[in-house]
Amino acid sequence: MLTCLSKERSKARRGKERGSRLSRFKAQRSRHMAIVNKIKNLAKMRCCVTCRKAGARHEMVRLTVDHCSNEVCFNSEDEASKAKLNGRSAYLCRSQKCLEEAFKGTRLKFALQGRKGKGPGASRSIKWPLEPQLIKLIAKKCTEP
C-alpha cells in the first residue's frame, strides 16, 4: 500500500512539474515578444535635430542629402509619391520654433553633412544656406506653433 501511494504521488508531482515548465516557457516567451515589439516600435521613432524630441517617423519632416548631387531635398511622406530619396537624412519637428532654430544655427547643417572622414574626398559638402524655395516648402509643412 505504501509503495502504491508514493508512486501515485510521484506521478502527480511529475505532472505538476511539466505543467509548471510549460507555464514558465509561456511566460518567458510572452516577455520576449514584449521586448521585441518594444524594439520594433523604437525603430520607427526618429529624433528632431534641434530639440531632440523623439517622435514617429510620419510626424516629422525629413530632409535628405542626395548622395549623387549633394543637394538637400525635401522628402515628403505622401501616399502619392512612393519614391523615397536615398542619402543622409535629418528629421525636424513640425513646430515653427524648431524650424527657425534649425536654419539659424548649424545643427541641421552638421547633421546633413555627417562625420568628417579621413582623406581628401571623404567629407560631404552641401549647399548652405538652403534655397529659398526649399525653405518655403518646409515652412508649409511646419504648421504647429
N, CA, C and O atoms as a GROMACS GRO file, in nm:
protein
  580
    1MET      N    1   0.081  -0.119   0.000
    1MET     CA    2   0.000   0.000   0.000
    1MET      C    3   0.085   0.125   0.000
    1MET      O    4   0.060   0.221  -0.073
    2LEU      N    5   0.186   0.123   0.082
    2LEU     CA    6   0.269   0.240   0.096
    2LEU      C    7   0.341   0.274  -0.035
    2LEU      O    8   0.354   0.391  -0.071
    3THR      N    9   0.385   0.173  -0.104
    3THR     CA   10   0.455   0.197  -0.230
    3THR      C   11   0.361   0.248  -0.337
    3THR      O   12   0.402   0.328  -0.421
    4CYS      N   13   0.235   0.203  -0.337
    4CYS     CA   14   0.138   0.250  -0.436
    4CYS      C   15   0.110   0.398  -0.417
    4CYS      O   16   0.099   0.472  -0.515
    5LEU      N   17   0.097   0.441  -0.293
    5LEU     CA   18   0.071   0.584  -0.267
    5LEU      C   19   0.189   0.671  -0.309
    5LEU      O   20   0.170   0.779  -0.365
    6SER      N   21   0.309   0.624  -0.282
    6SER     CA   22   0.426   0.703  -0.319
    6SER      C   23   0.441   0.711  -0.471
    6SER      O   24   0.484   0.813  -0.524
    7LYS      N   25   0.405   0.602  -0.542
    7LYS     CA   26   0.411   0.606  -0.688
    7LYS      C   27   0.310   0.705  -0.743
    7LYS      O   28   0.340   0.780  -0.836
    8GLU      N   29   0.191   0.705  -0.686
    8GLU     CA   30   0.089   0.800  -0.732
    8GLU      C   31   0.130   0.943  -0.705
    8GLU      O   32   0.110   1.032  -0.788
    9ARG      N   33   0.189   0.965  -0.590
    9ARG     CA   34   0.235   1.100  -0.555
    9ARG      C   35   0.346   1.146  -0.650
    9ARG      O   36   0.348   1.262  -0.693
   10SER      N   37   0.438   1.055  -0.682
   10SER     CA   38   0.546   1.093  -0.771
   10SER      C   39   0.494   1.123  -0.911
   10SER      O   40   0.544   1.214  -0.977
   11LYS      N   41   0.393   1.045  -0.958
   11LYS     CA   42   0.333   1.073  -1.088
   11LYS      C   43   0.265   1.210  -1.087
   11LYS      O   44   0.276   1.287  -1.183
   12ALA      N   45   0.196   1.240  -0.980
   12ALA     CA   46   0.128   1.369  -0.969
   12ALA      C   47   0.231   1.482  -0.968
   12ALA      O   48   0.210   1.586  -1.030
   13ARG      N   49   0.342   1.461  -0.895
   13ARG     CA   50   0.447   1.563  -0.890
   13ARG      C   51   0.506   1.589  -1.028
   13ARG      O   52   0.528   1.704  -1.067
   14ARG      N   53   0.532   1.481  -1.103
   14ARG     CA   54   0.589   1.496  -1.238
   14ARG      C   55   0.493   1.572  -1.329
   14ARG      O   56   0.535   1.653  -1.411
   15GLY      N   57   0.365   1.545  -1.315
   15GLY     CA   58   0.265   1.616  -1.395
   15GLY      C   59   0.264   1.765  -1.362
   15GLY      O   60   0.252   1.849  -1.452
   16LYS      N   61   0.277   1.797  -1.235
   16LYS     CA   62   0.281   1.938  -1.195
   16LYS      C   63   0.407   2.005  -1.247
   16LYS      O   64   0.402   2.120  -1.292
   17GLU      N   65   0.519   1.933  -1.243
   17GLU     CA   66   0.644   1.991  -1.293
   17GLU      C   67   0.635   2.020  -1.442
   17GLU      O   68   0.681   2.124  -1.488
   18ARG      N   69   0.575   1.928  -1.515
   18ARG     CA   70   0.560   1.951  -1.659
   18ARG      C   71   0.473   2.074  -1.685
   18ARG      O   72   0.503   2.156  -1.771
   19GLY      N   73   0.366   2.083  -1.609
   19GLY     CA   74   0.278   2.199  -1.625
   19GLY      C   75   0.347   2.328  -1.587
   19GLY      O   76   0.327   2.431  -1.653
   20SER      N   77   0.428   2.325  -1.483
   20SER     CA   78   0.496   2.447  -1.441
   20SER      C   79   0.606   2.485  -1.541
   20SER      O   80   0.631   2.604  -1.563
   21ARG      N   81   0.672   2.384  -1.600
   21ARG     CA   82   0.772   2.414  -1.703
   21ARG      C   83   0.708   2.480  -1.823
   21ARG      O   84   0.762   2.575  -1.880
   22LEU      N   85   0.591   2.431  -1.861
   22LEU     CA   86   0.520   2.487  -1.975
   22LEU      C   87   0.476   2.630  -1.946
   22LEU      O   88   0.487   2.718  -2.031
   23SER      N   89   0.426   2.652  -1.826
   23SER     CA   90   0.382   2.788  -1.792
   23SER      C   91   0.502   2.883  -1.784
   23SER      O   92   0.491   2.999  -1.822
   24ARG      N   93   0.617   2.834  -1.734
   24ARG     CA   94   0.738   2.918  -1.732
   24ARG      C   95   0.782   2.952  -1.874
   24ARG      O   96   0.820   3.066  -1.902
   25PHE      N   97   0.776   2.853  -1.963
   25PHE     CA   98   0.813   2.876  -2.102
   25PHE      C   99   0.722   2.980  -2.167
   25PHE      O  100   0.769   3.070  -2.237
   26LYS      N  101   0.592   2.967  -2.143
   26LYS     CA  102   0.497   3.063  -2.200
   26LYS      C  103   0.521   3.203  -2.144
   26LYS      O  104   0.511   3.301  -2.218
   27ALA      N  105   0.552   3.213  -2.017
   27ALA     CA  106   0.579   3.344  -1.957
   27ALA      C  107   0.706   3.406  -2.016
   27ALA      O  108   0.710   3.525  -2.045
   28GLN      N  109   0.810   3.323  -2.033
   28GLN     CA  110   0.933   3.374  -2.093
   28GLN      C  111   0.910   3.418  -2.236
   28GLN      O  112   0.962   3.521  -2.279
   29ARG      N  113   0.831   3.342  -2.310
   29ARG     CA  114   0.802   3.376  -2.449
   29ARG      C  115   0.723   3.506  -2.458
   29ARG      O  116   0.751   3.589  -2.545
   30SER      N  117   0.627   3.526  -2.370
   30SER     CA  118   0.549   3.650  -2.374
   30SER      C  119   0.636   3.770  -2.337
   30SER      O  120   0.620   3.878  -2.395
   31ARG      N  121   0.728   3.754  -2.242
   31ARG     CA  122   0.819   3.863  -2.208
   31ARG      C  123   0.911   3.895  -2.325
   31ARG      O  124   0.938   4.011  -2.355
   32HIS      N  125   0.960   3.788  -2.391
   32HIS     CA  126   1.047   3.806  -2.507
   32HIS      C  127   0.974   3.880  -2.619
   32HIS      O  128   1.030   3.971  -2.680
   33MET      N  129   0.849   3.843  -2.647
   33MET     CA  130   0.773   3.908  -2.752
   33MET      C  131   0.743   4.053  -2.718
   33MET      O  132   0.737   4.138  -2.807
   34ALA      N  133   0.723   4.083  -2.590
   34ALA     CA  134   0.701   4.222  -2.548
   34ALA      C  135   0.825   4.306  -2.574
   34ALA      O  136   0.815   4.420  -2.619
   35ILE      N  137   0.942   4.250  -2.547
   35ILE     CA  138   1.068   4.321  -2.573
   35ILE      C  139   1.088   4.341  -2.723
   35ILE      O  140   1.130   4.449  -2.766
   36VAL      N  141   1.058   4.240  -2.802
   36VAL     CA  142   1.073   4.250  -2.948
   36VAL      C  143   0.980   4.358  -3.003
   36VAL      O  144   1.022   4.438  -3.087
   37ASN      N  145   0.856   4.362  -2.957
   37ASN     CA  146   0.762   4.464  -3.004
   37ASN      C  147   0.806   4.603  -2.963
   37ASN      O  148   0.790   4.699  -3.039
   38LYS      N  149   0.863   4.616  -2.844
   38LYS     CA  150   0.912   4.745  -2.798
   38LYS      C  151   1.027   4.794  -2.886
   38LYS      O  152   1.034   4.912  -2.920
   39ILE      N  153   1.116   4.703  -2.923
   39ILE     CA  154   1.228   4.738  -3.008
   39ILE      C  155   1.179   4.778  -3.147
   39ILE      O  156   1.230   4.873  -3.206
   40LYS      N  157   1.079   4.707  -3.199
   40LYS     CA  158   1.024   4.742  -3.330
   40LYS      C  159   0.963   4.882  -3.328
   40LYS      O  160   0.980   4.958  -3.423
   41ASN      N  161   0.893   4.916  -3.220
   41ASN     CA  162   0.833   5.048  -3.210
   41ASN      C  163   0.940   5.156  -3.196
   41ASN      O  164   0.924   5.265  -3.250
   42LEU      N  165   1.048   5.126  -3.125
   42LEU     CA  166   1.155   5.223  -3.112
   42LEU      C  167   1.227   5.247  -3.244
   42LEU      O  168   1.276   5.356  -3.270
   43ALA      N  169   1.232   5.144  -3.327
   43ALA     CA  170   1.298   5.158  -3.457
   43ALA      C  171   1.222   5.255  -3.546
   43ALA      O  172   1.282   5.315  -3.635
   44LYS      N  173   1.092   5.271  -3.526
   44LYS     CA  174   1.012   5.362  -3.607
   44LYS      C  175   1.020   5.506  -3.556
   44LYS      O  176   0.971   5.598  -3.622
   45MET      N  177   1.080   5.526  -3.441
   45MET     CA  178   1.090   5.660  -3.383
   45MET      C  179   1.209   5.734  -3.442
   45MET      O  180   1.313   5.674  -3.472
   46ARG      N  181   1.194   5.864  -3.458
   46ARG     CA  182   1.302   5.949  -3.507
   46ARG      C  183   1.320   6.065  -3.411
   46ARG      O  184   1.231   6.096  -3.332
   47CYS      N  185   1.436   6.128  -3.418
   47CYS     CA  186   1.471   6.235  -3.325
   47CYS      C  187   1.487   6.366  -3.402
   47CYS      O  188   1.552   6.370  -3.506
   48CYS      N  189   1.427   6.472  -3.350
   48CYS     CA  190   1.438   6.605  -3.412
   48CYS      C  191   1.582   6.655  -3.393
   48CYS      O  192   1.642   6.636  -3.288
   49VAL      N  193   1.635   6.719  -3.496
   49VAL     CA  194   1.773   6.767  -3.493
   49VAL      C  195   1.790   6.880  -3.392
   49VAL      O  196   1.893   6.888  -3.325
   50THR      N  197   1.692   6.968  -3.381
   50THR     CA  198   1.707   7.087  -3.297
   50THR      C  199   1.667   7.062  -3.152
   50THR      O  200   1.745   7.092  -3.061
   51CYS      N  201   1.548   7.007  -3.128
   51CYS     CA  202   1.501   6.994  -2.989
   51CYS      C  203   1.523   6.855  -2.931
   51CYS      O  204   1.501   6.835  -2.812
   52ARG      N  205   1.567   6.760  -3.012
   52ARG     CA  206   1.596   6.622  -2.969
   52ARG      C  207   1.472   6.549  -2.917
   52ARG      O  208   1.484   6.453  -2.840
   53LYS      N  209   1.354   6.594  -2.957
   53LYS     CA  210   1.231   6.527  -2.917
   53LYS      C  211   1.209   6.408  -3.009
   53LYS      O  212   1.217   6.420  -3.131
   54ALA      N  213   1.180   6.292  -2.950
   54ALA     CA  214   1.155   6.172  -3.030
   54ALA      C  215   1.009   6.170  -3.072
   54ALA      O  216   0.920   6.203  -2.995
   55GLY      N  217   0.988   6.129  -3.195
   55GLY     CA  218   0.852   6.120  -3.248
   55GLY      C  219   0.845   6.014  -3.356
   55GLY      O  220   0.947   5.964  -3.402
   56ALA      N  221   0.725   5.983  -3.395
   56ALA     CA  222   0.706   5.884  -3.501
   56ALA      C  223   0.756   5.943  -3.633
   56ALA      O  224   0.760   6.064  -3.652
   57ARG      N  225   0.793   5.855  -3.723
   57ARG     CA  226   0.851   5.898  -3.850
   57ARG      C  227   0.754   5.983  -3.930
   57ARG      O  228   0.796   6.079  -3.995
   58HIS      N  229   0.625   5.950  -3.928
   58HIS     CA  230   0.528   6.026  -4.006
   58HIS      C  231   0.495   6.162  -3.945
   58HIS      O  232   0.433   6.246  -4.010
   59GLU      N  233   0.535   6.185  -3.820
   59GLU     CA  234   0.512   6.314  -3.755
   59GLU      C  235   0.623   6.414  -3.782
   59GLU      O  236   0.609   6.532  -3.749
   60MET      N  237   0.732   6.369  -3.841
   60MET     CA  238   0.849   6.454  -3.862
   60MET      C  239   0.861   6.496  -4.010
   60MET      O  240   0.802   6.436  -4.099
   61VAL      N  241   0.940   6.602  -4.030
   61VAL     CA  242   0.974   6.648  -4.164
   61VAL      C  243   1.114   6.595  -4.194
   61VAL      O  244   1.206   6.613  -4.113
   62ARG      N  245   1.130   6.531  -4.309
   62ARG     CA  246   1.258   6.468  -4.342
   62ARG      C  247   1.329   6.546  -4.452
   62ARG      O  248   1.273   6.572  -4.559
   63LEU      N  249   1.454   6.582  -4.426
   63LEU     CA  250   1.540   6.645  -4.525
   63LEU      C  251   1.650   6.546  -4.560
   63LEU      O  252   1.709   6.483  -4.472
   64THR      N  253   1.677   6.531  -4.689
   64THR     CA  254   1.773   6.432  -4.735
   64THR      C  255   1.876   6.496  -4.826
   64THR      O  256   1.842   6.578  -4.912
   65VAL      N  257   2.001   6.458  -4.808
   65VAL     CA  258   2.107   6.498  -4.900
   65VAL      C  259   2.119   6.388  -5.004
   65VAL      O  260   2.151   6.274  -4.972
   66ASP      N  261   2.094   6.425  -5.130
   66ASP     CA  262   2.105   6.328  -5.238
   66ASP      C  263   2.251   6.288  -5.252
   66ASP      O  264   2.338   6.373  -5.265
   67HIS      N  265   2.277   6.158  -5.250
   67HIS     CA  266   2.416   6.111  -5.249
   67HIS      C  267   2.487   6.135  -5.383
   67HIS      O  268   2.610   6.132  -5.388
   68CYS      N  269   2.412   6.158  -5.490
   68CYS     CA  270   2.476   6.182  -5.621
   68CYS      C  271   2.512   6.329  -5.641
   68CYS      O  272   2.623   6.362  -5.681
   69SER      N  273   2.415   6.417  -5.613
   69SER     CA  274   2.436   6.558  -5.645
   69SER      C  275   2.470   6.644  -5.523
   69SER      O  276   2.502   6.762  -5.539
   70ASN      N  277   2.464   6.588  -5.401
   70ASN     CA  278   2.488   6.661  -5.276
   70ASN      C  279   2.395   6.780  -5.256
   70ASN      O  280   2.432   6.878  -5.193
   71GLU      N  281   2.274   6.771  -5.311
   71GLU     CA  282   2.173   6.874  -5.291
   71GLU      C  283   2.079   6.830  -5.180
   71GLU      O  284   2.047   6.712  -5.167
   72VAL      N  285   2.034   6.926  -5.100
   72VAL     CA  286   1.939   6.898  -4.993
   72VAL      C  287   1.799   6.900  -5.053
   72VAL      O  288   1.761   6.997  -5.119
   73CYS      N  289   1.723   6.793  -5.030
   73CYS     CA  290   1.589   6.781  -5.085
   73CYS      C  291   1.490   6.755  -4.973
   73CYS      O  292   1.523   6.696  -4.870
   74PHE      N  293   1.369   6.800  -4.995
   74PHE     CA  294   1.260   6.774  -4.901
   74PHE      C  295   1.200   6.640  -4.938
   74PHE      O  296   1.159   6.620  -5.052
   75ASN      N  297   1.196   6.549  -4.844
   75ASN     CA  298   1.146   6.415  -4.870
   75ASN      C  299   1.007   6.403  -4.812
   75ASN      O  300   0.991   6.389  -4.691
   76SER      N  301   0.905   6.409  -4.898
   76SER     CA  302   0.767   6.405  -4.849
   76SER      C  303   0.724   6.261  -4.829
   76SER      O  304   0.762   6.173  -4.906
   77GLU      N  305   0.644   6.238  -4.728
   77GLU     CA  306   0.593   6.104  -4.695
   77GLU      C  307   0.449   6.089  -4.743
   77GLU      O  308   0.368   6.025  -4.676
   78ASP      N  309   0.418   6.148  -4.858
   78ASP     CA  310   0.281   6.140  -4.909
   78ASP      C  311   0.254   6.004  -4.971
   78ASP      O  312   0.347   5.931  -5.007
   79GLU      N  313   0.126   5.971  -4.982
   79GLU     CA  314   0.088   5.843  -5.042
   79GLU      C  315   0.112   5.845  -5.193
   79GLU      O  316   0.142   5.742  -5.253
   80ALA      N  317   0.100   5.964  -5.255
   80ALA     CA  318   0.114   5.974  -5.400
   80ALA      C  319   0.258   5.947  -5.443
   80ALA      O  320   0.281   5.881  -5.544
   81SER      N  321   0.353   5.998  -5.367
   81SER     CA  322   0.493   5.979  -5.406
   81SER      C  323   0.555   5.869  -5.322
   81SER      O  324   0.596   5.892  -5.208
   82LYS      N  325   0.562   5.752  -5.378
   82LYS     CA  326   0.619   5.637  -5.307
   82LYS      C  327   0.771   5.635  -5.319
   82LYS      O  328   0.839   5.566  -5.244
   83ALA      N  329   0.825   5.712  -5.416
   83ALA     CA  330   0.970   5.713  -5.434
   83ALA      C  331   1.035   5.786  -5.318
   83ALA      O  332   1.000   5.899  -5.286
   84LYS      N  333   1.129   5.719  -5.256
   84LYS     CA  334   1.198   5.775  -5.141
   84LYS      C  335   1.340   5.809  -5.182
   84LYS      O  336   1.407   5.730  -5.248
   85LEU      N  337   1.387   5.926  -5.142
   85LEU     CA  338   1.523   5.965  -5.175
   85LEU      C  339   1.622   5.890  -5.087
   85LEU      O  340   1.597   5.868  -4.969
   86ASN      N  341   1.732   5.852  -5.146
   86ASN     CA  342   1.836   5.785  -5.071
   86ASN      C  343   1.947   5.885  -5.040
   86ASN      O  344   1.976   5.974  -5.119
   87GLY      N  345   2.007   5.869  -4.926
   87GLY     CA  346   2.116   5.956  -4.884
   87GLY      C  347   2.105   5.983  -4.736
   87GLY      O  348   2.024   5.923  -4.666
   88ARG      N  349   2.188   6.073  -4.688
   88ARG     CA  350   2.189   6.108  -4.546
   88ARG      C  351   2.069   6.197  -4.516
   88ARG      O  352   2.043   6.293  -4.589
   89SER      N  353   1.997   6.166  -4.408
   89SER     CA  354   1.875   6.238  -4.376
   89SER      C  355   1.881   6.297  -4.236
   89SER      O  356   1.956   6.251  -4.149
   90ALA      N  357   1.801   6.400  -4.216
   90ALA     CA  358   1.782   6.461  -4.085
   90ALA      C  359   1.633   6.489  -4.069
   90ALA      O  360   1.564   6.519  -4.167
   91TYR      N  361   1.585   6.480  -3.946
   91TYR     CA  362   1.443   6.499  -3.919
   91TYR      C  363   1.422   6.624  -3.835
   91TYR      O  364   1.502   6.656  -3.748
   92LEU      N  365   1.312   6.694  -3.864
   92LEU     CA  366   1.272   6.813  -3.788
   92LEU      C  367   1.130   6.795  -3.738
   92LEU      O  368   1.048   6.728  -3.801
   93CYS      N  369   1.100   6.855  -3.622
   93CYS     CA  370   0.963   6.860  -3.573
   93CYS      C  371   0.881   6.948  -3.666
   93CYS      O  372   0.936   7.020  -3.750
   94ARG      N  373   0.752   6.941  -3.651
   94ARG     CA  374   0.666   7.027  -3.732
   94ARG      C  375   0.638   7.160  -3.663
   94ARG      O  376   0.543   7.229  -3.700
   95SER      N  377   0.717   7.197  -3.565
   95SER     CA  378   0.695   7.324  -3.495
   95SER      C  379   0.778   7.434  -3.559
   95SER      O  380   0.889   7.411  -3.608
   96GLN      N  381   0.723   7.555  -3.558
   96GLN     CA  382   0.790   7.671  -3.617
   96GLN      C  383   0.918   7.704  -3.541
   96GLN      O  384   1.017   7.746  -3.601
   97LYS      N  385   0.916   7.684  -3.411
   97LYS     CA  386   1.033   7.715  -3.328
   97LYS      C  387   1.154   7.629  -3.370
   97LYS      O  388   1.265   7.680  -3.383
   98CYS      N  389   1.130   7.501  -3.389
   98CYS     CA  390   1.240   7.412  -3.431
   98CYS      C  391   1.290   7.448  -3.570
   98CYS      O  392   1.410   7.442  -3.596
   99LEU      N  393   1.199   7.487  -3.657
   99LEU     CA  394   1.238   7.524  -3.792
   99LEU      C  395   1.328   7.647  -3.791
   99LEU      O  396   1.431   7.650  -3.859
  100GLU      N  397   1.290   7.749  -3.713
  100GLU     CA  398   1.371   7.871  -3.704
  100GLU      C  399   1.509   7.842  -3.645
  100GLU      O  400   1.610   7.892  -3.695
  101GLU      N  401   1.513   7.762  -3.540
  101GLU     CA  402   1.642   7.729  -3.478
  101GLU      C  403   1.730   7.646  -3.570
  101GLU      O  404   1.852   7.658  -3.568
  102ALA      N  405   1.668   7.561  -3.652
  102ALA     CA  406   1.745   7.475  -3.742
  102ALA      C  407   1.816   7.559  -3.849
  102ALA      O  408   1.932   7.531  -3.882
  103PHE      N  409   1.750   7.659  -3.901
  103PHE     CA  410   1.812   7.741  -4.005
  103PHE      C  411   1.903   7.848  -3.948
  103PHE      O  412   1.996   7.893  -4.016
  104LYS      N  413   1.877   7.889  -3.825
  104LYS     CA  414   1.961   7.990  -3.762
  104LYS      C  415   2.095   7.931  -3.717
  104LYS      O  416   2.200   7.993  -3.736
  105GLY      N  417   2.092   7.814  -3.659
  105GLY     CA  418   2.214   7.751  -3.608
  105GLY      C  419   2.278   7.661  -3.712
  105GLY      O  420   2.246   7.666  -3.830
  106THR      N  421   2.369   7.580  -3.665
  106THR     CA  422   2.442   7.492  -3.756
  106THR      C  423   2.412   7.343  -3.732
  106THR      O  424   2.475   7.257  -3.793
  107ARG      N  425   2.317   7.313  -3.643
  107ARG     CA  426   2.288   7.172  -3.613
  107ARG      C  427   2.239   7.096  -3.736
  107ARG      O  428   2.282   6.984  -3.762
  108LEU      N  429   2.149   7.159  -3.811
  108LEU     CA  430   2.095   7.092  -3.929
  108LEU      C  431   2.203   7.071  -4.033
  108LEU      O  432   2.210   6.965  -4.095
  109LYS      N  433   2.287   7.169  -4.052
  109LYS     CA  434   2.395   7.158  -4.150
  109LYS      C  435   2.488   7.042  -4.113
  109LYS      O  436   2.522   6.960  -4.199
  110PHE      N  437   2.528   7.036  -3.988
  110PHE     CA  438   2.620   6.930  -3.945
  110PHE      C  439   2.553   6.793  -3.947
  110PHE      O  440   2.618   6.692  -3.974
  111ALA      N  441   2.423   6.788  -3.919
  111ALA     CA  442   2.350   6.661  -3.924
  111ALA      C  443   2.343   6.608  -4.067
  111ALA      O  444   2.351   6.488  -4.090
  112LEU      N  445   2.328   6.698  -4.162
  112LEU     CA  446   2.322   6.656  -4.302
  112LEU      C  447   2.460   6.624  -4.359
  112LEU      O  448   2.473   6.537  -4.445
  113GLN      N  449   2.561   6.695  -4.313
  113GLN     CA  450   2.697   6.669  -4.362
  113GLN      C  451   2.751   6.538  -4.308
  113GLN      O  452   2.818   6.464  -4.381
  114GLY      N  453   2.724   6.508  -4.186
  114GLY     CA  454   2.773   6.386  -4.126
  114GLY      C  455   2.912   6.403  -4.070
  114GLY      O  456   2.966   6.514  -4.062
  115ARG      N  457   2.969   6.292  -4.030
  115ARG     CA  458   3.100   6.291  -3.969
  115ARG      C  459   3.208   6.326  -4.070
  115ARG      O  460   3.199   6.291  -4.188
  116LYS      N  461   3.309   6.393  -4.024
  116LYS     CA  462   3.424   6.423  -4.110
  116LYS      C  463   3.508   6.298  -4.124
  116LYS      O  464   3.549   6.238  -4.024
  117GLY      N  465   3.532   6.258  -4.248
  117GLY     CA  466   3.612   6.138  -4.272
  117GLY      C  467   3.758   6.173  -4.296
  117GLY      O  468   3.794   6.289  -4.314
  118LYS      N  469   3.839   6.072  -4.296
  118LYS     CA  470   3.981   6.092  -4.325
  118LYS      C  471   4.002   6.086  -4.475
  118LYS      O  472   3.941   6.003  -4.544
  119GLY      N  473   4.086   6.171  -4.524
  119GLY     CA  474   4.115   6.171  -4.666
  119GLY      C  475   4.060   6.294  -4.735
  119GLY      O  476   3.981   6.367  -4.676
  120PRO      N  477   4.100   6.318  -4.859
  120PRO     CA  478   4.060   6.441  -4.926
  120PRO      C  479   3.912   6.446  -4.965
  120PRO      O  480   3.851   6.552  -4.950
  121GLY      N  481   3.852   6.339  -5.014
  121GLY     CA  482   3.714   6.344  -5.060
  121GLY      C  483   3.616   6.273  -4.969
  121GLY      O  484   3.508   6.235  -5.012
  122ALA      N  485   3.653   6.254  -4.845
  122ALA     CA  486   3.571   6.174  -4.754
  122ALA      C  487   3.451   6.252  -4.700
  122ALA      O  488   3.346   6.192  -4.677
  123SER      N  489   3.464   6.383  -4.680
  123SER     CA  490   3.353   6.457  -4.622
  123SER      C  491   3.258   6.504  -4.731
  123SER      O  492   3.299   6.531  -4.844
  124ARG      N  493   3.133   6.512  -4.696
  124ARG     CA  494   3.029   6.552  -4.790
  124ARG      C  495   3.009   6.703  -4.776
  124ARG      O  496   2.996   6.754  -4.665
  125SER      N  497   3.005   6.773  -4.887
  125SER     CA  498   2.981   6.917  -4.882
  125SER      C  499   2.842   6.945  -4.937
  125SER      O  500   2.806   6.897  -5.045
  126ILE      N  501   2.764   7.022  -4.863
  126ILE     CA  502   2.629   7.052  -4.906
  126ILE      C  503   2.618   7.202  -4.933
  126ILE      O  504   2.698   7.281  -4.883
  127LYS      N  505   2.518   7.238  -5.011
  127LYS     CA  506   2.496   7.379  -5.041
  127LYS      C  507   2.426   7.443  -4.923
  127LYS      O  508   2.313   7.406  -4.888
  128TRP      N  509   2.493   7.538  -4.861
  128TRP     CA  510   2.436   7.606  -4.743
  128TRP      C  511   2.456   7.753  -4.758
  128TRP      O  512   2.568   7.792  -4.793
  129PRO      N  513   2.365   7.838  -4.736
  129PRO     CA  514   2.229   7.818  -4.686
  129PRO      C  515   2.140   7.752  -4.791
  129PRO      O  516   2.171   7.751  -4.910
  130LEU      N  517   2.029   7.698  -4.743
  130LEU     CA  518   1.937   7.626  -4.832
  130LEU      C  519   1.866   7.724  -4.925
  130LEU      O  520   1.856   7.843  -4.897
  131GLU      N  521   1.815   7.671  -5.033
  131GLU     CA  522   1.744   7.753  -5.131
  131GLU      C  523   1.614   7.805  -5.070
  131GLU      O  524   1.550   7.735  -4.990
  132PRO      N  525   1.574   7.927  -5.107
  132PRO     CA  526   1.451   7.984  -5.050
  132PRO      C  527   1.326   7.902  -5.081
  132PRO      O  528   1.234   7.895  -4.999
  133GLN      N  529   1.320   7.841  -5.199
  133GLN     CA  530   1.204   7.759  -5.234
  133GLN      C  531   1.191   7.640  -5.140
  133GLN      O  532   1.080   7.604  -5.099
  134LEU      N  533   1.304   7.579  -5.107
  134LEU     CA  534   1.304   7.464  -5.017
  134LEU      C  535   1.261   7.508  -4.876
  134LEU      O  536   1.186   7.437  -4.810
  135ILE      N  537   1.308   7.623  -4.833
  135ILE     CA  538   1.271   7.672  -4.701
  135ILE      C  539   1.121   7.699  -4.694
  135ILE      O  540   1.057   7.667  -4.594
  136LYS      N  541   1.063   7.756  -4.800
  136LYS     CA  542   0.918   7.782  -4.804
  136LYS      C  543   0.839   7.651  -4.801
  136LYS      O  544   0.736   7.642  -4.735
  137LEU      N  545   0.888   7.551  -4.873
  137LEU     CA  546   0.821   7.421  -4.877
  137LEU      C  547   0.822   7.355  -4.740
  137LEU      O  548   0.722   7.297  -4.698
  138ILE      N  549   0.934   7.365  -4.672
  138ILE     CA  550   0.944   7.308  -4.537
  138ILE      C  551   0.856   7.386  -4.440
  138ILE      O  552   0.792   7.327  -4.353
  139ALA      N  553   0.853   7.519  -4.456
  139ALA     CA  554   0.772   7.602  -4.367
  139ALA      C  555   0.623   7.571  -4.382
  139ALA      O  556   0.548   7.583  -4.285
  140LYS      N  557   0.579   7.532  -4.501
  140LYS     CA  558   0.438   7.494  -4.520
  140LYS      C  559   0.405   7.368  -4.439
  140LYS      O  560   0.295   7.356  -4.384
  141LYS      N  561   0.500   7.277  -4.431
  141LYS     CA  562   0.477   7.153  -4.356
  141LYS      C  563   0.484   7.175  -4.205
  141LYS      O  564   0.422   7.101  -4.128
  142CYS      N  565   0.559   7.275  -4.163
  142CYS     CA  566   0.574   7.304  -4.019
  142CYS      C  567   0.465   7.402  -3.977
  142CYS      O  568   0.484   7.523  -3.985
  143THR      N  569   0.353   7.349  -3.934
  143THR     CA  570   0.239   7.433  -3.902
  143THR      C  571   0.213   7.447  -3.753
  143THR      O  572   0.136   7.534  -3.713
  144GLU      N  573   0.274   7.364  -3.672
  144GLU     CA  574   0.249   7.371  -3.528
  144GLU      C  575   0.321   7.489  -3.468
  144GLU      O  576   0.430   7.524  -3.512
  145PRO      N  577   0.262   7.552  -3.366
  145PRO     CA  578   0.329   7.667  -3.302
  145PRO      C  579   0.446   7.629  -3.216
  145PRO      O  580   0.511   7.716  -3.157
   0.00000   0.00000   0.00000
